[in-house]
Amino acid sequence: MNSQQDGIVIARTVKAFGIRGEVAAEILTDFPERFADVEGVVLRRGGEQREATLEGHRFHKGRVLLKFAGVDTMSGAELLVGFDVVVADDELFELPEGEDLYYDFDLVGCEVVSTSGEAIGTVESVMRTGAHELLSVRRPGGREALVPFVDEICVEVDVAARRIVVELPEGLLDL
């Protein structure tokens, strides 16, 4: 899931769906069940934003179909394409205790250092590959390094201190 300074992005609309005003959206939350409890959202695209009320949702082919109040036609739904669906920060789901789980926004901006203290770079984004996540780390000088976000490599994650300690396999930074 992504976070921005004023809200948490839970979906991104990608196309109108059907003739009744629904939009198909990419799910950007690890908790898709949250759509059942969401009503008031902010729709944000670039510098534009507007408040909206979510009337209903259903899942279809790996996406969520969203129905917003006052949007009852395909042409109305087409106007909502490309918007992020944002909920308030206080609607953030708590992660299970005792597990090493992190929101992507907790990791973005963290300093990455080696076990010997060498500065590796700063996390710019988290990429999902299917097998495991990859941290996109911006190196000093501007190059990107992809660091597997696995316990064997990321040996210490301290989101409060904004720091990730890594034990990198030889040659990883040369790729």
C-alpha positions, 0 to 999 in steps of 0.5 A: 500500500502507498501513503501520502502525507494526507491519506493512504492510497488503497486503489487506483481507478483504471477504466469504466466498467459496464453501463451503471457507473462502476469503475474498475480499480487496481487494488493497492492495499494488502487488506482488500476487505477494507472496502466493505468498511469504507464510505468517505474517500478522496479521489486524487489525480495530480493536483486535483482532488475531490471527496466522494462516497463509496456506495458499493464494491465487488471484486472481479478478475483481480480488481475491485469494481467501485460504485461512487454516489452520483456516478450512474453512467459509463460516461460519468465513470470515465471521468474518474479514470486515473484517480487514486482512491485515498482514505484518511490516515486514521483508517490505517489497518494495524499489522499483526503483532510479532511479525516482521511486516511493514507498509511500503511507505514505512520503508521508502526513505529509509537509509540502507547501510551494510553490516560494516556501516557502509552507506548503500543508499536510500529506499525509493520504492518497493517492487513486488515480484511474486517471490519476494519484494525488492527494495529499489535503492538509490545509490550515491551517484544516482545509480539504482540497486535492487536489494531483495527484501528477505531476512537473509539480506535485510538483517535489521529493519528499524523503521523508527530510526529510518534505517535498514542494515543489509548483508549483501551477497558479493557482487549484488551492487555490481548488477 
